[in-house]
């Protein structure tokens, strides 16, 4: 049988082409997969660079803050830091650089875990009622942010590491604020002193000033009376409360009870000789808490002038004429917000640029420099 070359050659060419087509397809598919993998790797590298830049910015910002003024890690966050270090095999300097804490702090946390220290590992068994610190936080948030509801207060406490339900916050707000436990030094009764000269505030809660101030709306359409309490040492404003009429001794006692529950009990209370402050009810209340009454001026250049200056600050820096026409609850909210701002944010010239809350809590902070010097 003779083979026809004209027929055999095309048949061989078609057979070879059919055999090589799958190999080409496989090579094309392999190239497309490699291109996709390279594109995914490039996208992951770009995202990694973006995340690293976003993490480096707040880390550099926290590094400029002094270590004592940085926000502290709560218990479960400390355990998360230690778990992250063990999981990824980070060294002590690497973990300290990543979480912006000194290396000695992380080593101390690890020692607490190994020793099962109650500061980090063990927790007290839950009680039927929340701890006093939780109740104090709830009352303080409600005092500073009077327009907040129980749901927002509960959500804010969860961010701070205190887990309370909305119903628990409601029950806490129905009760009066808890009293702070007296320290051994404060529990001792103050010995009677024969010195009747001017007082000098030596520490927080040593001397408090209390007074009433009257603010007039435009055209005398309304009169607002503000009860102000000021800590003389730290210039910390406490419970500024607005009234439409002069308050009685019961209302002043309620305001002082709230202030005692927030920052403690003072040793001396200084006021003028108006018709309200020498009342018998108020005198018995202060005597029951072992607070000494003083009238008139205290040491120069401090003294009653400090609380008068606080009233001028309210009048010239915050209270606008039209603001006095607001309803009393709205005005009270604004006064509470301004008191919180003046305590935490506004630097005080008499305190070398520090805030009253920093001085009251014993924090040094950074002092400002007077440009006139």
C-alpha angles and dihedrals in degrees: 000000000000121000118224109227092204089062101037098053096056090045092053092047092051092048093051091047092052090050094051097045096077091050090053091047090050091050091049092049091048091051092050091051091049090050091051092048092049090049091050091048091051091049091049091050091050092049090047090052091048093050091046091052091048090051094045094055098060090037090057090046092052090047090063091059116087112255094244092055098048119106110266126235114246121224102273092043090054089054089049090054092051092046091050091051093050094044097052097032096240119175121234095260091046093052091045091051092047096050098032097238131122115266090237090061093056091047089051090052090052091050089052090053093049092047092042090234115190089229091074114007116028121058131199115257112264115263129210091257131040121264121271091250090057092051090048091051091050093050092044093051091048091049095049096038104034093169094059120106128222092260094057092045090052091049091049091051091051088057088052091052097257110119112207129153123231092252090053090053090051092052092048093051091052089061125068116260114275120256119243117245113252118240121232091261094048094043092063113090114248109252115241113263127205091202108108097173127114119308124237119200108234101175140359115297091020099109126015126189123210129185145146123241130193124214122190124213119224114292087008091279092147141008123215123194117201123199109211129189119188133185105227097208099050099020087232111166114222131197103337102196127187124216133182091214132028109286123238129230092268092057092047090049090052091051092049091048089056091049091049090053092051105045107004137258121308126224096225134026117200123196141145125265096260122146093262108050099054090055115135094235092054092044092053091048093053092043091052089056092043094244115153119227122225129178131204130010130348131204120326134276086018124050135085087348088072094065091041088055089051090056090052089051090054092047101044102031104037120006111082119195093248092048090070089065093063120107113275096250091052091047090049091053091052092049091051091050092050091049090052090048092049091048099047110021112021112086115226119225093209090054095054094258097311125124122249092244092055091052093045092052093045097247117148102206125169119312120222122232119237107234091208092066 
